[in-house]
Amino acid sequence: MSDPRAGDRIFLHGLTAECIIGFIDWERRVRQTVVLDIELPVDCTRAATSDEVAATLDYKRVAKRVLAYVAASEFKLVETLAHRVALLILEEFAVDWVRISLNKPGAVRHSRDVGVVIERTRADLASAGPPPADRT
């Protein structure tokens, strides 16, 4: 089997949403900004030759779904939120692999932002348990 991380990719950089994120008491009461960068493997050959949007991954749909999920979420850790977003994408969109960079601007004094970068594959879905549900 070939490496799903090889080849063409679609990316979404700088998706910005507000959500409940953090474990300190005040963080549980206010919405904070998170910024996501998402990278998805897509074979762009058919879309490039046909020039038809139906031949590729609808990244606007991905963005809208991720932003809605993040806005409704309440997690303590950026690691958990990034993991759940990755599982959501793998579950709902036709991709075999995803890389998520999730930043929490201003979380650490004297740092522009902090965050995590994770990669997940379809194989990770089997060990992840039930699909991620929206948290409200």
DSSP file (Angstrom, degrees, kcal/mol; ACC not computed):
  #  RESIDUE AA STRUCTURE BP1 BP2  ACC     N-H-->O    O-->H-N    N-H-->O    O-->H-N    TCO  KAPPA ALPHA  PHI   PSI    X-CA   Y-CA   Z-CA
    1    1 A M              0   0    0      0, 0.0     2,-0.1     0, 0.0     0, 0.0   0.000 360.0 360.0 360.0 138.1    0.0    0.0    0.0
    2    2 A S        -     0   0    0      1,-0.1     0, 0.0     2,-0.0     0, 0.0  -0.357 360.0 -93.1 -78.3 159.7    1.3    3.4   -0.9
    3    3 A D    >   -     0   0    0      1,-0.2     3,-1.9    -2,-0.1    -1,-0.1  -0.598  27.5-148.8 -72.9 119.7    2.0    6.1    1.7
    4    4 A P  T 3  S+     0   0    0      0, 0.0    -1,-0.2     0, 0.0    93,-0.1   0.682  95.1  64.6 -65.4 -14.9   -1.2    8.3    1.9
    5    5 A R  T 3  S+     0   0    0     91,-0.1     2,-0.2    36,-0.1    -2,-0.1   0.519  86.1  89.5 -85.7  -4.2    1.0   11.3    2.8
    6    6 A A  S <  S+     0   0    0     -3,-1.9     2,-0.2    35,-0.0    -4,-0.0  -0.634  79.2  17.0 -88.5 150.5    2.7   11.2   -0.6
    7    7 A G  S    S+     0   0    0     -2,-0.2    36,-0.1    34,-0.1     0, 0.0  -0.552 101.6   4.9  98.7-158.0    1.3   13.1   -3.6
    8    8 A D        -     0   0    0     -2,-0.2    34,-1.4    33,-0.1     2,-0.3  -0.228  60.1-171.2 -69.6 153.6   -1.1   16.0   -4.0
    9    9 A R  E     -A   41   0A   0     32,-0.3     2,-0.4     2,-0.0    -2,-0.0  -0.993  19.7-148.2-144.6 150.2   -2.6   17.8   -1.0
   10   10 A I  E     -A   40   0A   0     30,-2.9    30,-3.0    -2,-0.3     2,-0.4  -0.949  25.3-167.4-110.9 140.1   -5.3   20.4   -0.2
   11   11 A F  E     -A   39   0A   0     -2,-0.4     2,-0.5    28,-0.2    28,-0.2  -0.955  20.0-161.2-130.8 151.8   -4.7   22.7    2.7
   12   12 A L  E     -A   38   0A   0     26,-2.6    26,-3.1    -2,-0.4     2,-0.4  -0.983  20.2-169.8-125.7 115.9   -6.7   25.1    4.7
   13   13 A H  E     +     0   0A   0     -2,-0.5    24,-0.2    24,-0.2    -2,-0.0  -0.893  60.8  12.6-111.5 136.3   -4.5   27.5    6.7
   14   14 A G  E     +     0   0A   0     -2,-0.4     2,-0.4    22,-0.4    23,-0.2   0.738  65.9 171.7  79.7  24.3   -5.6   29.9    9.4
   15   15 A L  E     -A   36   0A   0     21,-2.3    21,-3.0    -3,-0.3     2,-0.5  -0.551  19.9-159.6 -64.6 124.1   -9.1   28.6   10.1
   16   16 A T  E     +A   35   0A   0     -2,-0.4     2,-0.3    19,-0.2    19,-0.2  -0.923  20.6 157.0-118.0 130.3  -10.1   30.7   13.1
   17   17 A A  E     -A   34   0A   0     17,-2.3    17,-2.8    -2,-0.5     2,-0.4  -0.948  32.9-128.1-142.9 162.3  -12.8   29.8   15.6
   18   18 A E  E     +A   33   0A   0     -2,-0.3     2,-0.3    15,-0.2    15,-0.2  -0.944  39.8 145.5-114.3 138.8  -13.8   30.5   19.2
   19   19 A C  E     -A   32   0A   0     13,-2.4    13,-3.3    -2,-0.4     2,-0.7  -0.945  56.0 -82.5-156.0 172.8  -14.5   27.8   21.7
   20   20 A I  E     +d   74   0B   0     53,-1.4    55,-1.8    -2,-0.3     2,-0.4  -0.809  60.6 157.0 -84.4 116.2  -14.3   26.7   25.3
   21   21 A I  E     +d   75   0B   0     -2,-0.7    55,-0.2     6,-0.5     2,-0.2  -0.970  25.6  55.6-147.1 126.3  -10.7   25.4   25.6
   22   22 A G        -     0   0    0     53,-1.6    55,-0.2    -2,-0.4    10,-0.0  -0.565  62.3-119.0 134.2 162.6   -8.5   25.0   28.7
   23   23 A F  S    S+     0   0    0     -2,-0.2     2,-0.2    53,-0.2    -1,-0.1   0.520  77.3  99.8-112.8  -9.4   -8.5   23.5   32.1
   24   24 A I  S >> S-     0   0    0     52,-0.1     4,-1.1     1,-0.1     3,-1.0  -0.554  83.8-113.8 -77.9 145.6   -8.1   26.6   34.3
   25   25 A D  G >4 S+     0   0    0      1,-0.3     3,-1.0     2,-0.2     4,-0.4   0.869 115.4  49.2 -48.2 -49.0  -11.4   27.8   35.9
   26   26 A W  G >> S+     0   0    0      1,-0.3     3,-1.2     2,-0.2     4,-0.8   0.823 105.5  59.3 -65.3 -28.7  -11.6   31.1   33.9
   27   27 A E  G <4 S+     0   0    0     -3,-1.0    -6,-0.5     1,-0.2    -1,-0.3   0.760  98.6  58.8 -69.5 -23.7  -10.9   29.2   30.7
   28   28 A R  G << S+     0   0    0     -4,-1.1    -1,-0.2    -3,-1.0    -2,-0.2   0.564 107.8  47.3 -79.9  -8.4  -14.0   27.2   31.2
   29   29 A R  T <4 S+     0   0    0     -3,-1.2     2,-0.4    -4,-0.4    -2,-0.2   0.585 107.4  54.0-108.7 -14.2  -16.2   30.4   31.3
   30   30 A V  S  < S-     0   0    0     -4,-0.8    -9,-0.5    -3,-0.2     2,-0.3  -0.923  78.3-117.8-126.5 148.7  -14.9   32.3   28.2
   31   31 A R        -     0   0    0     -2,-0.4     2,-0.3   -11,-0.1   -11,-0.2  -0.657  33.6-163.5 -81.4 137.1  -14.6   31.5   24.6
   32   32 A Q  E     -A   19   0A   0    -13,-3.3   -13,-2.4    -2,-0.3     2,-0.3  -0.863  20.8-105.4-121.3 156.1  -11.0   31.6   23.3
   33   33 A T  E     -A   18   0A   0     -2,-0.3     2,-0.3   -15,-0.2   -15,-0.2  -0.611  32.8-177.6 -81.9 135.7   -9.6   31.8   19.8
   34   34 A V  E     -A   17   0A   0    -17,-2.8   -17,-2.3    -2,-0.3     2,-0.4  -0.970  12.0-151.8-126.7 149.5   -8.0   28.7   18.2
   35   35 A V  E     -AB  16 103A   0     68,-2.4    68,-3.1    -2,-0.3     2,-0.4  -0.984  11.8-162.7-124.5 128.7   -6.4   28.6   14.8
   36   36 A L  E     -AB  15 102A   0    -21,-3.0   -21,-2.3    -2,-0.4     2,-0.4  -0.897  13.1-167.5-115.3 140.3   -6.3   25.5   12.7
   37   37 A D  E     - B   0 101A   0     64,-2.5    64,-2.8    -2,-0.4     2,-0.4  -0.995  18.1-168.4-116.4 130.5   -4.2   24.5    9.7
   38   38 A I  E     -AB  12 100A   0    -26,-3.1   -26,-2.6    -2,-0.4     2,-0.4  -0.968   9.8-169.1-126.1 135.7   -5.4   21.4    8.0
   39   39 A E  E     -AB  11  99A   0     60,-2.3    60,-2.1    -2,-0.4   -28,-0.2  -0.992   9.2-178.9-126.4 129.7   -3.7   19.3    5.3
   40   40 A L  E     -A   10   0A   0    -30,-3.0   -30,-2.9    -2,-0.4     2,-0.4  -0.982  27.6-121.7-131.5 137.0   -5.5   16.6    3.4
   41   41 A P  E     +A    9   0A   0      0, 0.0     2,-0.4     0, 0.0   -32,-0.3  -0.646  39.9 164.8 -78.8 130.5   -4.3   14.2    0.7
   42   42 A V        -     0   0    0    -34,-1.4     2,-1.0    -2,-0.4    53,-0.1  -0.986  40.3-128.4-145.3 132.8   -6.2   14.5   -2.6
   43   43 A D        -     0   0    0     -2,-0.4     4,-0.4     1,-0.2     3,-0.4  -0.740  26.7-175.1 -80.0 108.3   -5.4   13.2   -6.0
   44   44 A C     >  +     0   0    0     -2,-1.0     4,-2.9     1,-0.2     5,-0.2   0.435  56.5  97.0 -85.7   0.3   -5.9   16.5   -8.0
   45   45 A T  H  > S+     0   0    0      1,-0.2     4,-2.3     2,-0.2     5,-0.2   0.935  84.8  44.4 -58.7 -51.7   -5.3   14.9  -11.4
   46   46 A R  H  > S+     0   0    0     -3,-0.4     4,-2.2     1,-0.2     6,-0.3   0.911 117.1  45.9 -62.2 -42.8   -9.0   14.4  -12.3
   47   47 A A  H  > S+     0   0    0      8,-0.5     4,-2.5    -4,-0.4     5,-0.4   0.900 112.4  51.3 -65.8 -40.4   -9.9   17.9  -11.1
   48   48 A A  H  < S+     0   0    0     -4,-2.9    -2,-0.2     1,-0.2    -1,-0.2   0.871 115.2  41.4 -66.4 -36.7   -7.0   19.5  -12.9
   49   49 A T  H  < S+     0   0    0     -4,-2.3    -1,-0.2    -5,-0.2    -2,-0.2   0.823 124.3  35.8 -81.9 -30.4   -7.8   17.8  -16.2
   50   50 A S  H  < S-     0   0    0     -4,-2.2    -2,-0.2    -5,-0.2    -3,-0.2   0.718  88.6-144.3 -92.8 -22.6  -11.6   18.3  -16.0
   51   51 A D     <  +     0   0    0     -4,-2.5     2,-0.5    -5,-0.3    -3,-0.1   0.823  55.1 135.9  58.0  33.5  -11.6   21.8  -14.3
   52   52 A E    >   -     0   0    0     -5,-0.4     3,-1.6    -6,-0.3    -1,-0.2  -0.946  56.2-146.6-114.9 129.9  -14.7   20.6  -12.5
   53   53 A V  G >  S+     0   0    0     -2,-0.5     3,-1.7     1,-0.3    -1,-0.1   0.800  97.7  67.2 -63.6 -29.2  -15.2   21.2   -8.7
   54   54 A A  G 3  S+     0   0    0      1,-0.3    -1,-0.3    -7,-0.1     4,-0.1   0.669  91.1  65.1 -65.4 -14.9  -17.1   18.0   -8.4
   55   55 A A  G <  S+     0   0    0     -3,-1.6    -8,-0.5    -8,-0.1    -1,-0.3   0.327 103.8  47.3 -90.8   7.7  -13.9   16.1   -9.2
   56   56 A T  S <  S-     0   0    0     -3,-1.7     2,-0.4   -10,-0.1   -12,-0.1  -0.818  98.8 -74.5-137.9 176.8  -12.1   17.3   -6.1
   57   57 A L        -     0   0    0     -2,-0.3     2,-1.4     1,-0.1     3,-0.1  -0.613  44.1-125.7 -75.3 130.6  -12.6   17.6   -2.3
   58   58 A D     >  -     0   0    0     -2,-0.4     4,-1.7     1,-0.2     3,-0.5  -0.629  29.3-177.3 -79.5  92.6  -14.9   20.4   -1.4
   59   59 A Y  H  > S+     0   0    0     -2,-1.4     4,-2.5     1,-0.2    -1,-0.2   0.736  78.8  61.6 -69.6 -21.1  -12.6   22.3    1.0
   60   60 A K  H  > S+     0   0    0      2,-0.2     4,-2.5     1,-0.2    -1,-0.2   0.904 105.0  48.4 -67.1 -39.7  -15.3   24.9    1.7
   61   61 A R  H  > S+     0   0    0     -3,-0.5     4,-2.2     2,-0.2    -2,-0.2   0.900 111.2  50.1 -64.7 -41.2  -17.5   22.0    3.1
   62   62 A V  H  X S+     0   0    0     -4,-1.7     4,-2.7     2,-0.2     5,-0.2   0.946 111.8  48.3 -60.0 -48.8  -14.6   20.8    5.2
   63   63 A A  H  X S+     0   0    0     -4,-2.5     4,-2.8     1,-0.2     5,-0.2   0.923 111.7  48.5 -60.1 -46.8  -13.9   24.3    6.6
   64   64 A K  H  X S+     0   0    0     -4,-2.5     4,-2.1     1,-0.2    -1,-0.2   0.904 113.5  47.1 -62.1 -41.6  -17.6   24.8    7.4
   65   65 A R  H  X S+     0   0    0     -4,-2.2     4,-2.3     2,-0.2    -2,-0.2   0.929 114.1  46.3 -66.9 -45.2  -17.9   21.5    9.2
   66   66 A V  H  X S+     0   0    0     -4,-2.7     4,-2.9     1,-0.2     5,-0.2   0.930 112.9  49.7 -63.3 -45.9  -14.7   21.9   11.2
   67   67 A L  H  X S+     0   0    0     -4,-2.8     4,-2.4    -5,-0.2    -1,-0.2   0.896 111.7  48.5 -62.1 -40.2  -15.6   25.5   12.2
   68   68 A A  H  X S+     0   0    0     -4,-2.1     4,-1.4    -5,-0.2    -1,-0.2   0.915 113.2  47.9 -65.0 -42.4  -19.1   24.4   13.4
   69   69 A Y  H  X S+     0   0    0     -4,-2.3     4,-0.6     2,-0.2    66,-0.3   0.942 113.5  46.3 -63.2 -48.0  -17.6   21.5   15.3
   70   70 A V  H >< S+     0   0    0     -4,-2.9     3,-1.3     1,-0.2   -50,-0.2   0.921 109.7  54.0 -62.7 -44.3  -14.9   23.6   17.0
   71   71 A A  H 3< S+     0   0    0     -4,-2.4    -1,-0.2     1,-0.3    -2,-0.2   0.817 112.6  44.4 -61.0 -30.5  -17.4   26.4   17.9
   72   72 A A  H 3< S+     0   0    0     -4,-1.4    -1,-0.3    -3,-0.3    -2,-0.2   0.496  97.7 102.5 -90.4  -4.1  -19.7   23.9   19.6
   73   73 A S    <<  -     0   0    0     -3,-1.3   -53,-1.4    -4,-0.6     2,-0.3  -0.396  47.3-169.5 -86.7 157.5  -16.8   22.1   21.4
   74   74 A E  E     +d   20   0B   0    -55,-0.1     2,-0.3    -2,-0.1   -53,-0.2  -0.814  24.9 153.3-142.9  99.1  -15.7   22.3   25.0
   75   75 A F  E     -d   21   0B   0    -55,-1.8   -53,-1.6    -2,-0.3     3,-0.1  -0.885  42.0-143.4-126.0 158.2  -12.4   20.5   25.7
   76   76 A K  S    S+     0   0    0     -2,-0.3     2,-0.4   -55,-0.2   -53,-0.2   0.803  84.9  48.3 -85.4 -33.4   -9.6   21.0   28.3
   77   77 A L     >  -     0   0    0    -55,-0.2     4,-1.9     1,-0.1     3,-0.1  -0.876  65.5-143.3-118.2 141.5   -6.7   20.2   26.0
   78   78 A V  H  > S+     0   0    0     -2,-0.4     4,-2.7     1,-0.2     5,-0.2   0.821 106.1  62.6 -63.9 -30.1   -5.7   21.4   22.5
   79   79 A E  H  > S+     0   0    0      2,-0.2     4,-2.2     1,-0.2    -1,-0.2   0.911 104.3  46.0 -60.5 -42.7   -4.5   17.8   22.0
   80   80 A T  H  > S+     0   0    0      2,-0.2     4,-2.7     1,-0.2     5,-0.2   0.930 112.9  48.8 -67.2 -45.7   -8.0   16.5   22.5
   81   81 A L  H  X S+     0   0    0     -4,-1.9     4,-2.4     2,-0.2    -2,-0.2   0.929 112.6  47.7 -61.6 -45.7   -9.6   19.1   20.2
   82   82 A A  H  X S+     0   0    0     -4,-2.7     4,-2.3     1,-0.2    -1,-0.2   0.923 112.9  49.4 -61.0 -44.6   -7.0   18.5   17.4
   83   83 A H  H  X S+     0   0    0     -4,-2.2     4,-2.4    -5,-0.2    -2,-0.2   0.922 111.9  47.8 -60.3 -46.3   -7.5   14.7   17.7
   84   84 A R  H  X S+     0   0    0     -4,-2.7     4,-2.4     1,-0.2    -1,-0.2   0.876 110.5  51.2 -66.2 -37.6  -11.3   15.0   17.6
   85   85 A V  H  X S+     0   0    0     -4,-2.4     4,-2.3    -5,-0.2    -1,-0.2   0.916 110.0  50.7 -64.1 -41.9  -11.2   17.3   14.6
   86   86 A A  H  X S+     0   0    0     -4,-2.3     4,-2.4     1,-0.2    -2,-0.2   0.933 111.5  46.9 -60.8 -46.4   -8.9   14.8   12.8
   87   87 A L  H  X S+     0   0    0     -4,-2.4     4,-2.4     1,-0.2    -1,-0.2   0.895 110.0  54.1 -63.3 -39.8  -11.3   11.9   13.5
   88   88 A L  H  X S+     0   0    0     -4,-2.4     4,-2.4     2,-0.2     5,-0.2   0.930 110.1  46.6 -58.6 -47.1  -14.2   14.0   12.4
   89   89 A I  H  X S+     0   0    0     -4,-2.3     4,-2.2     1,-0.2     6,-0.3   0.925 113.2  48.4 -63.2 -45.3  -12.5   14.7    9.0
   90   90 A L  H  < S+     0   0    0     -4,-2.4     5,-0.3     1,-0.2    -1,-0.2   0.869 114.9  46.6 -63.2 -36.0  -11.5   11.1    8.5
   91   91 A E  H  < S+     0   0    0     -4,-2.4    -2,-0.2    -5,-0.2    -1,-0.2   0.877 122.5  31.5 -72.7 -39.1  -15.1    9.9    9.4
   92   92 A E  H  < S+     0   0    0     -4,-2.4     2,-0.3    -5,-0.2    -2,-0.2   0.607 113.4  54.9-102.2 -13.3  -17.0   12.4    7.2
   93   93 A F  S  < S-     0   0    0     -4,-2.2     2,-2.3    -5,-0.2   -36,-0.0  -0.903  85.4-108.5-126.8 153.5  -14.7   13.1    4.2
   94   94 A A  S    S+     0   0    0     -2,-0.3     2,-0.3     2,-0.0    -4,-0.1  -0.406  74.6 117.9 -81.0  66.7  -13.1   10.8    1.6
   95   95 A V        -     0   0    0     -2,-2.3    -2,-0.1    -6,-0.3     3,-0.1  -0.956  52.2-155.4-130.0 152.1   -9.5   11.1    2.8
   96   96 A D  S    S+     0   0    0     -2,-0.3    26,-1.7   -55,-0.2     2,-0.3   0.536  79.9  23.1 -99.7 -10.3   -7.1    8.5    4.2
   97   97 A W  E     - C   0 121A   0     24,-0.2     2,-0.3   -56,-0.2    24,-0.2  -0.992  60.0-171.0-156.2 149.4   -4.9   10.8    6.2
   98   98 A V  E     - C   0 120A   0     22,-2.3    22,-2.3    -2,-0.3     2,-0.5  -0.995  10.0-157.3-147.0 143.2   -5.0   14.2    7.8
   99   99 A R  E     -BC  39 119A   0    -60,-2.1   -60,-2.3    -2,-0.3     2,-0.5  -0.991  16.0-170.1-118.7 128.5   -2.5   16.6    9.5
  100  100 A I  E     -BC  38 118A   0     18,-2.6    18,-2.8    -2,-0.5     2,-0.5  -0.973  11.6-170.0-120.9 129.1   -3.9   19.2   11.9
  101  101 A S  E     -BC  37 117A   0    -64,-2.8   -64,-2.5    -2,-0.5     2,-0.5  -0.987  13.0-173.2-112.1 122.1   -2.0   22.1   13.4
  102  102 A L  E     -BC  36 116A   0     14,-2.6    14,-1.9    -2,-0.5     2,-0.3  -0.967   0.9-171.2-122.7 119.9   -4.0   23.7   16.2
  103  103 A N  E     -BC  35 115A   0    -68,-3.1   -68,-2.4    -2,-0.5    12,-0.3  -0.842  17.3-158.1-111.9 145.1   -2.8   26.9   17.8
  104  104 A K  E >   - C   0 114A   0     10,-3.6     3,-1.6    -2,-0.3    10,-0.9  -0.859  26.9-140.9-119.4  92.2   -4.0   28.7   20.9
  105  105 A P  E 3  S+ C   0 113A   0      0, 0.0     8,-0.3     0, 0.0   -72,-0.2  -0.217  79.0   8.0 -58.1 137.4   -2.8   32.3   20.5
  106  106 A G  T 3  S+     0   0    0      6,-1.8     7,-0.1     5,-0.4     6,-0.1   0.581  84.5 128.5  74.2  10.5   -1.6   34.0   23.6
  107  107 A A  S <  S+     0   0    0     -3,-1.6     2,-0.5     1,-0.2    -1,-0.1   0.805  72.2  41.0 -70.4 -28.0   -1.8   30.9   25.8
  108  108 A V  S >  S-     0   0    0      3,-0.3     3,-1.7    -4,-0.2    -2,-0.2  -0.982  95.0-111.3-124.2 129.8    1.7   31.3   27.1
  109  109 A R  T 3  S+     0   0    0     -2,-0.5     3,-0.1     1,-0.3    -2,-0.1  -0.266 102.0  17.2 -57.2 139.7    3.2   34.7   28.0
  110  110 A H  T 3  S+     0   0    0      1,-0.2     2,-0.4     2,-0.1    -1,-0.3   0.612 107.2 100.5  70.5  15.9    5.9   35.9   25.6
  111  111 A S    <   -     0   0    0     -3,-1.7    -5,-0.4     1,-0.1    -3,-0.3  -0.997  69.3-142.2-129.4 135.5    4.9   33.5   22.9
  112  112 A R  S    S-     0   0    0     -2,-0.4    -6,-1.8     1,-0.2     2,-0.3   0.936  81.1 -27.3 -61.1 -46.1    2.7   34.4   19.9
  113  113 A D  E     -C  105   0A   0     -8,-0.3     2,-0.3    -7,-0.1    -1,-0.2  -0.984  54.0-149.4-161.2 164.7    0.9   31.0   20.2
  114  114 A V  E     +C  104   0A   0    -10,-0.9   -10,-3.6    -2,-0.3     2,-0.3  -0.913  33.4 122.9-132.1 160.2    1.3   27.4   21.3
  115  115 A G  E     -C  103   0A   0     -2,-0.3     2,-0.3   -12,-0.3   -12,-0.2  -0.976  44.9 -85.3 176.4-162.1   -0.3   24.3   20.0
  116  116 A V  E     -C  102   0A   0    -14,-1.9   -14,-2.6    -2,-0.3     2,-0.4  -0.923  13.7-149.0-133.9 157.1    0.1   20.8   18.6
  117  117 A V  E     +C  101   0A   0     -2,-0.3     2,-0.3   -16,-0.2   -16,-0.2  -0.995  27.4 175.0-124.6 123.3    0.6   19.2   15.2
  118  118 A I  E     -C  100   0A   0    -18,-2.8   -18,-2.6    -2,-0.4     2,-0.4  -0.913  19.1-156.3-127.5 156.0   -1.0   15.8   14.8
  119  119 A E  E     +C   99   0A   0     -2,-0.3     2,-0.3   -20,-0.2   -20,-0.2  -0.996  14.9 179.0-128.2 136.8   -1.4   13.3   12.0
  120  120 A R  E     -C   98   0A   0    -22,-2.3   -22,-2.3    -2,-0.4     2,-0.2  -0.975   8.2-161.3-136.0 151.7   -4.0   10.6   11.9
  121  121 A T  E >>  -C   97   0A   0     -2,-0.3     3,-1.3   -24,-0.2     4,-0.5  -0.752  41.2 -97.1-122.5 171.5   -4.9    7.9    9.3
  122  122 A R  H >> S+     0   0    0    -26,-1.7     3,-1.4     1,-0.3     4,-0.7   0.845 121.9  64.9 -56.8 -33.9   -8.0    5.8    8.7
  123  123 A A  H >> S+     0   0    0    -27,-0.3     4,-0.7     1,-0.3     3,-0.5   0.814  93.3  61.6 -60.2 -29.4   -6.4    3.1   10.7
  124  124 A D  H <> S+     0   0    0     -3,-1.3     4,-0.6     1,-0.2    -1,-0.3   0.741  90.6  68.5 -69.1 -22.3   -6.6    5.3   13.7
  125  125 A L  H X< S+     0   0    0     -3,-1.4     3,-0.9    -4,-0.5     4,-0.4   0.895  93.6  57.0 -63.4 -39.1  -10.4    5.4   13.4
  126  126 A A  H << S+     0   0    0     -4,-0.7     3,-0.5    -3,-0.5    -1,-0.2   0.865 113.1  38.8 -61.8 -37.4  -10.7    1.7   14.4
  127  127 A S  H 3< S+     0   0    0     -4,-0.7    -1,-0.3     1,-0.2    -2,-0.2   0.467 100.8  77.5 -92.2  -0.8   -8.9    2.3   17.7
  128  128 A A  S << S-     0   0    0     -3,-0.9    -1,-0.2    -4,-0.6    -2,-0.2   0.580  88.1-139.2 -87.6  -9.7  -10.5    5.6   18.5
  129  129 A G        +     0   0    0     -3,-0.5    -1,-0.3    -4,-0.4    -2,-0.0  -0.551  60.4   5.1  84.5-154.7  -13.9    4.3   19.7
  130  130 A P  S    S-     0   0    0      0, 0.0     3,-0.1     0, 0.0    -4,-0.0  -0.240  91.9 -89.0 -65.8 153.9  -17.1    6.0   18.7
  131  131 A P        -     0   0    0      0, 0.0     2,-0.2     0, 0.0   -43,-0.1  -0.221  55.2 -87.7 -60.1 153.0  -17.0    8.9   16.2
  132  132 A P        -     0   0    0      0, 0.0     2,-0.3     0, 0.0    -3,-0.0  -0.445  45.1-152.1 -66.9 126.5  -16.6   12.3   17.8
  133  133 A A        -     0   0    0     -2,-0.2     2,-0.1    -3,-0.1   -45,-0.0  -0.705  26.6 -97.5 -96.1 150.3  -19.9   13.8   18.7
  134  134 A D        -     0   0    0     -2,-0.3     2,-0.5   -61,-0.1   -61,-0.1  -0.439  37.4-146.0 -62.4 136.4  -20.5   17.5   18.8
  135  135 A R              0   0    0    -66,-0.3   -60,-0.0     1,-0.1    -1,-0.0  -0.928 360.0 360.0-107.2 128.6  -20.2   18.8   22.4
  136  136 A T              0   0    0     -2,-0.5    -1,-0.1   -63,-0.1   -63,-0.1   0.357 360.0 360.0-123.9 360.0  -22.4   21.7   23.4
